[in-house]
Amino acid sequence: MPSLLVAMLSIFLFAQLGLVPETVIEDSLLPQIYAVLVIPLLFHMGSLIPLRTMLKQWRSVLIALSGMLTAVLALAAIVIPLFSFQHFVAGAGPLSGGIVATGLTTDGLTAAGVASAIVVLPALVLMMQSLPAMPLTNFLLRRYAMNLRDSGELANLAARAENEEQSSRKKLITFPASLAENNLFMLFCVLVGGSIATLLAVPTRVPASILGLVLGIASTAIGLTPERAMERSNSFGIAMAGVVAIVMAPLVTASMSDVIAALLPMVIILVVGGFGITAGGFIATKLLRWKPQLGMSVALTAMYGFPADYLLTNEVARSVGRDEMERDQLKDAMLPAMLVGGFTSVSAGSVVIASVLVSFL
């Protein structure tokens, strides 16, 4: 069971039982940390996957985008007539992404002053979306891995990968090791990038979250920002704590009636959105002439993201591979596509979707 699900259910139950005050999130000062670090955090997320890796896995990017866009269109066609535009916004961002998109959506709904039964919806979708998606991904990946192993294609893929020249391109800008490995300098780069995105948001009228993500990708590609900068500077945890606090805040103040009122929209969002992601991934996979089992698994990463995509792939490779070499070959055949798919949907695409939809509230 995902730890985030346990944490969010626990805070809701503790609040209902009166074991924590309704002001616990505000008293923690984590919302203020979120306000300062959310754009730098999105800038950092642009540094997670090197641009050359994304370009090499372009099929994974297109499949993940196809799944997300199909899900958003399906939700718009069904959820808006059944409930409201606010319900659609509350479900679309979190369903096609992870906790950062949920934080952006929750923050936007709260600022727009929508009903509390809708504000609690993103957190409920985030809690429950991985439960149907992870077993389905496990089933699809296992079938793909067994087909690779039994058809002899795995050995061909491994041989081709060995023969490929791994040319690592030098970046345009290279900092000396004394700066590149300095925690404060890495954090400084991220904060400057987030500040530039915030400043550019006013004249360009593009959401700062989208600008932060794009600037992060570009800055890392040319070497201005170290890869995985916030993690390496030991500041990622506090930034994520602020995001978790924003997502949890509606659960602390929500009444049981609010949660019950949000259950039916949540179920419909999960069913319609899950079908849209799977169908969109399947169609794109067929058009790109990829294996459907792998393509649909890549699309489903939108519903759980990292680290679940990494853990699921490792588990399948470990259980299907008959020896250590075969396990490594299976992991090499599946993991890059799964990681890039998860980044495209959870880290990048969902942020864009959530930012755009929230701007219409």
C-alpha positions as CSV (number, residue, x, y, z in Angstrom):
1,M,0.0,0.0,0.0
2,P,1.5,3.4,-1.0
3,S,2.9,5.3,2.0
4,L,1.3,8.5,0.8
5,L,-2.1,6.8,0.9
6,V,-1.5,5.7,4.5
7,A,-0.3,9.2,5.5
8,M,-3.3,11.0,3.9
9,L,-5.9,8.6,5.4
10,S,-4.2,8.9,8.8
11,I,-4.3,12.7,8.9
12,F,-7.9,12.7,7.8
13,L,-8.9,10.2,10.6
14,F,-6.8,12.0,13.2
15,A,-8.5,15.3,12.3
16,Q,-12.0,13.6,12.5
17,L,-11.2,12.1,15.9
18,G,-9.8,15.5,17.2
19,L,-6.3,14.1,17.7
20,V,-4.8,17.0,15.7
21,P,-6.0,20.6,15.5
22,E,-7.5,21.9,12.3
23,T,-4.6,24.4,12.2
24,V,-1.9,21.8,12.2
25,I,-0.8,22.5,8.6
26,E,-0.7,26.3,9.1
27,D,1.1,25.9,12.4
28,S,3.8,23.8,10.7
29,L,4.7,26.8,8.4
30,L,5.0,24.3,5.5
31,P,2.6,26.2,3.3
32,Q,5.0,29.2,3.4
33,I,7.8,26.8,2.4
34,Y,5.6,25.6,-0.5
35,A,5.0,29.2,-1.6
36,V,8.8,30.0,-1.7
37,L,10.0,26.7,-3.2
38,V,7.3,25.4,-5.5
39,I,8.7,27.1,-8.7
40,P,12.3,26.2,-7.9
41,L,11.0,22.6,-7.3
42,L,9.5,22.6,-10.8
43,F,12.7,24.0,-12.2
44,H,14.5,21.1,-10.4
45,M,12.1,18.6,-11.9
46,G,13.3,19.8,-15.4
47,S,16.8,18.6,-14.4
48,L,15.7,15.0,-13.5
49,I,16.0,13.4,-17.0
50,P,18.8,14.5,-19.4
51,L,17.4,15.9,-22.7
52,R,19.3,13.4,-24.8
53,T,17.7,10.5,-22.9
54,M,14.2,12.0,-23.6
55,L,15.1,12.5,-27.3
56,K,16.3,8.9,-27.5
57,Q,13.1,7.6,-25.9
58,W,10.8,9.8,-28.1
59,R,8.3,7.0,-28.5
60,S,7.8,6.8,-24.7
61,V,7.2,10.6,-24.7
62,L,4.6,10.4,-27.4
63,I,2.8,7.5,-25.8
64,A,2.7,9.1,-22.4
65,L,1.4,12.4,-23.9
66,S,-1.2,10.5,-25.9
67,G,-2.5,8.7,-22.8
68,M,-2.7,11.9,-20.8
69,L,-4.4,13.9,-23.6
70,T,-7.0,11.1,-24.2
71,A,-7.7,10.9,-20.5
72,V,-8.2,14.7,-20.2
73,L,-10.6,14.8,-23.3
74,A,-12.5,11.8,-21.9
75,L,-12.9,13.5,-18.5
76,A,-14.0,16.8,-20.1
77,A,-16.6,14.9,-22.1
78,I,-18.1,13.0,-19.2
79,V,-17.2,14.8,-15.9
80,I,-18.2,18.4,-16.9
81,P,-21.8,17.4,-18.0
82,L,-22.2,15.1,-15.0
83,F,-20.8,17.4,-12.3
84,S,-19.1,20.7,-13.2
85,F,-16.0,22.3,-14.7
86,Q,-14.4,22.6,-11.2
87,H,-14.8,18.8,-10.7
88,F,-13.0,18.3,-14.1
89,V,-10.1,20.6,-13.1
90,A,-9.9,18.9,-9.7
91,G,-9.5,15.5,-11.2
92,A,-7.6,16.0,-14.5
93,G,-4.3,17.3,-13.1
94,P,-3.9,14.8,-10.2
95,L,-5.0,11.8,-12.4
96,S,-2.4,12.5,-15.1
97,G,0.4,13.2,-12.6
98,G,1.7,13.1,-9.1
99,I,1.8,15.1,-6.0
100,V,3.3,18.3,-7.5
101,A,0.4,18.6,-10.0
102,T,-2.0,17.8,-7.1
103,G,-0.5,20.6,-5.0
104,L,-0.9,23.1,-7.9
105,T,-4.5,22.0,-8.4
106,T,-5.4,22.2,-4.7
107,D,-3.8,25.6,-4.3
108,G,-5.7,26.9,-7.4
109,L,-9.0,25.5,-6.2
110,T,-8.5,27.0,-2.7
111,A,-7.6,30.4,-4.2
112,A,-10.6,30.3,-6.4
113,G,-12.9,29.7,-3.4
114,V,-14.6,26.6,-4.7
115,A,-16.7,24.3,-2.4
116,S,-14.7,22.2,0.1
117,A,-16.2,19.0,-1.3
118,I,-14.4,19.8,-4.6
119,V,-11.1,21.0,-2.9
120,V,-10.8,17.6,-1.2
121,L,-11.2,15.8,-4.6
122,P,-7.6,16.1,-5.9
123,A,-6.2,14.5,-2.7
124,L,-8.7,11.6,-3.0
125,V,-7.8,11.0,-6.6
126,L,-4.1,11.1,-5.8
127,M,-4.6,8.6,-2.9
128,M,-6.5,6.0,-5.0
129,Q,-5.2,6.3,-8.5
130,S,-2.2,3.9,-8.0
131,L,-4.3,1.1,-6.7
132,P,-5.8,-0.1,-10.0
133,A,-2.9,1.1,-12.2
134,M,0.0,-0.7,-10.5
135,P,-1.4,-4.3,-10.7
136,L,-2.4,-3.7,-14.3
137,T,1.1,-2.4,-15.1
138,N,2.6,-5.4,-13.4
139,F,0.5,-7.8,-15.5
140,L,1.3,-6.0,-18.8
141,L,5.1,-5.7,-18.1
142,R,5.3,-9.3,-17.1
143,R,3.7,-10.4,-20.3
144,Y,6.1,-8.2,-22.3
145,A,9.1,-9.5,-20.4
146,M,8.1,-13.2,-20.9
147,N,7.6,-12.6,-24.6
148,L,11.0,-11.0,-24.9
149,R,12.6,-13.8,-23.0
150,D,10.9,-16.7,-24.8
151,S,11.1,-15.3,-28.3
152,G,14.9,-14.7,-28.3
153,E,14.4,-11.0,-28.9
154,L,15.9,-10.2,-25.6
155,A,19.4,-11.4,-26.7
156,N,19.1,-9.4,-29.9
157,L,18.2,-6.2,-28.0
158,A,21.1,-6.7,-25.6
159,A,23.6,-7.3,-28.5
160,R,22.3,-4.2,-30.3
161,A,22.7,-2.1,-27.2
162,E,26.3,-3.4,-26.7
163,N,27.2,-2.5,-30.3
164,E,25.7,1.0,-30.1
165,E,28.3,3.7,-29.5
166,Q,27.6,5.5,-26.3
167,S,28.7,9.0,-27.2
168,S,28.3,11.3,-24.3
169,R,28.0,14.9,-25.6
170,K,29.9,17.6,-23.8
171,K,27.7,20.4,-22.4
172,L,28.2,24.0,-23.5
173,I,29.0,25.1,-20.0
174,T,31.1,23.2,-17.5
175,F,31.6,24.4,-14.0
176,P,34.7,23.5,-12.0
177,A,34.3,20.6,-9.6
178,S,34.5,23.0,-6.6
179,L,31.3,24.6,-7.7
180,A,29.6,21.7,-9.4
181,E,29.7,19.6,-6.3
182,N,28.9,22.4,-3.9
183,N,25.5,22.0,-2.2
184,L,24.9,25.8,-1.7
185,F,25.9,26.5,-5.3
186,M,23.5,23.9,-6.6
187,L,20.6,25.3,-4.5
188,F,21.6,28.8,-5.6
189,C,21.2,27.7,-9.3
190,V,17.7,26.3,-8.6
191,L,16.5,29.3,-6.7
192,V,17.8,31.7,-9.5
193,G,16.0,29.6,-12.1
194,G,12.8,29.6,-10.1
195,S,13.1,33.4,-9.6
196,I,13.6,34.0,-13.4
197,A,10.5,31.8,-14.2
198,T,8.5,33.8,-11.6
199,L,9.6,37.1,-13.1
200,L,9.0,36.0,-16.7
201,A,5.5,34.8,-15.9
202,V,4.2,38.4,-15.6
203,P,5.1,39.8,-19.1
204,T,4.7,36.5,-20.9
205,R,1.4,35.5,-19.2
206,V,2.6,31.9,-19.2
207,P,2.2,30.2,-15.8
208,A,5.4,30.3,-13.7
209,S,5.1,26.5,-13.1
210,I,5.4,25.8,-16.9
211,L,8.2,28.3,-17.3
212,G,10.1,26.8,-14.4
213,L,9.9,23.3,-15.9
214,V,11.0,24.5,-19.4
215,L,13.8,26.6,-18.0
216,G,15.0,23.6,-15.9
217,I,15.2,21.3,-18.9
218,A,17.0,23.9,-21.0
219,S,19.4,25.0,-18.3
220,T,20.4,21.4,-17.4
221,A,20.8,20.6,-21.1
222,I,23.4,23.3,-21.6
223,G,25.1,22.7,-18.3
224,L,24.0,25.8,-16.4
225,T,22.3,23.6,-13.7
226,P,23.6,20.3,-12.4
227,E,21.3,17.3,-12.9
228,R,19.1,16.4,-9.9
229,A,20.2,19.7,-8.3
230,M,17.8,19.8,-5.3
231,E,18.4,16.2,-4.4
232,R,22.1,16.5,-4.5
233,S,22.0,19.7,-2.5
234,N,19.9,17.9,0.2
235,S,17.0,20.4,-0.2
236,F,14.5,18.2,-2.1
237,G,12.9,16.8,1.1
238,I,11.8,20.1,2.6
239,A,10.4,21.2,-0.7
240,M,8.3,18.0,-1.1
241,A,7.2,18.4,2.5
242,G,5.6,21.7,1.6
243,V,3.8,20.1,-1.4
244,V,2.5,17.2,0.8
245,A,1.3,19.8,3.3
246,I,-0.7,21.7,0.6
247,V,-2.3,18.4,-0.6
248,M,-3.1,17.3,3.0
249,A,-4.6,20.7,4.1
250,P,-8.1,20.1,2.7
251,L,-8.3,16.7,4.4
252,V,-7.6,18.2,7.8
253,T,-10.4,20.8,7.5
254,A,-12.8,18.7,5.5
255,S,-15.9,17.1,7.1
256,M,-17.0,13.6,6.6
257,S,-19.9,14.8,4.4
258,D,-17.4,16.6,2.1
259,V,-15.5,13.4,1.6
260,I,-18.6,11.3,1.0
261,A,-19.8,13.9,-1.5
262,A,-16.5,13.6,-3.4
263,L,-16.5,9.8,-3.5
264,L,-18.8,9.4,-6.6
265,P,-16.9,12.0,-8.7
266,M,-13.6,10.4,-7.6
267,V,-14.7,6.9,-8.8
268,I,-15.9,8.3,-12.1
269,I,-12.7,10.3,-12.6
270,L,-10.6,7.2,-11.9
271,V,-12.6,4.9,-14.2
272,V,-12.9,7.4,-17.1
273,G,-9.4,8.7,-16.7
274,G,-7.9,5.3,-16.4
275,F,-9.7,4.1,-19.5
276,G,-8.6,7.2,-21.4
277,I,-4.9,6.7,-20.4
278,T,-4.9,3.1,-21.4
279,A,-6.8,3.7,-24.7
280,G,-4.6,6.6,-25.6
281,G,-1.5,4.7,-24.9
282,F,-2.7,1.7,-26.9
283,I,-3.6,3.8,-30.0
284,A,-0.2,5.6,-29.9
285,T,1.6,2.3,-29.4
286,K,-0.1,0.8,-32.5
287,L,0.7,3.9,-34.6
288,L,4.3,3.8,-33.5
289,R,4.5,0.0,-34.0
290,W,5.6,-0.7,-30.5
291,K,4.7,-3.7,-28.3
292,P,1.2,-2.9,-26.8
293,Q,2.2,-4.3,-23.4
294,L,5.1,-2.0,-23.0
295,G,3.4,1.0,-24.5
296,M,0.3,0.7,-22.3
297,S,2.6,0.3,-19.3
298,V,4.4,3.5,-20.2
299,A,1.1,5.3,-20.5
300,L,0.0,4.0,-17.1
301,T,3.0,5.6,-15.4
302,A,0.9,8.8,-15.4
303,M,-1.1,7.2,-12.5
304,Y,1.8,6.6,-10.1
305,G,5.1,7.9,-11.5
306,F,8.5,7.6,-9.8
307,P,9.6,5.6,-7.8
308,A,6.7,3.1,-8.5
309,D,7.7,2.8,-12.2
310,Y,11.3,1.9,-11.2
311,L,10.2,-0.6,-8.5
312,L,7.6,-2.3,-10.7
313,T,10.1,-2.7,-13.6
314,N,12.8,-4.1,-11.2
315,E,10.3,-6.5,-9.7
316,V,9.2,-7.9,-13.1
317,A,12.8,-8.2,-14.3
318,R,13.8,-10.0,-11.1
319,S,10.9,-12.5,-11.3
320,V,10.9,-13.2,-15.0
321,G,14.7,-13.3,-15.6
322,R,16.2,-16.8,-15.1
323,D,19.7,-15.6,-14.2
324,E,21.5,-12.4,-13.3
325,M,22.4,-11.6,-16.8
326,E,18.9,-12.1,-18.1
327,R,17.5,-9.9,-15.3
328,D,19.9,-7.1,-16.2
329,Q,19.0,-7.4,-19.9
330,L,15.2,-7.3,-19.1
331,K,15.8,-4.2,-16.9
332,D,17.8,-2.5,-19.6
333,A,15.0,-3.2,-22.2
334,M,12.2,-1.8,-20.0
335,L,13.5,0.7,-17.5
336,P,14.5,3.6,-19.8
337,A,11.0,3.7,-21.5
338,M,9.2,3.5,-18.1
339,L,11.3,6.2,-16.5
340,V,10.9,8.6,-19.4
341,G,7.2,7.9,-19.6
342,G,6.8,8.6,-15.9
343,F,8.8,11.8,-16.2
344,T,6.9,13.0,-19.2
345,S,3.5,12.5,-17.6
346,V,4.0,13.0,-13.8
347,S,6.9,15.5,-13.7
348,A,6.2,17.5,-16.9
349,G,2.9,16.9,-18.7
350,S,0.7,16.9,-15.5
351,V,2.2,20.2,-14.4
352,V,1.3,21.8,-17.7
353,I,-2.2,20.4,-17.6
354,A,-2.8,21.4,-14.0
355,S,-1.4,24.9,-14.6
356,V,-3.5,25.6,-17.7
357,L,-6.7,24.2,-16.3
358,V,-6.3,26.1,-13.0
359,S,-5.9,29.3,-14.9
360,F,-9.5,29.0,-16.2
361,L,-11.1,28.8,-12.7
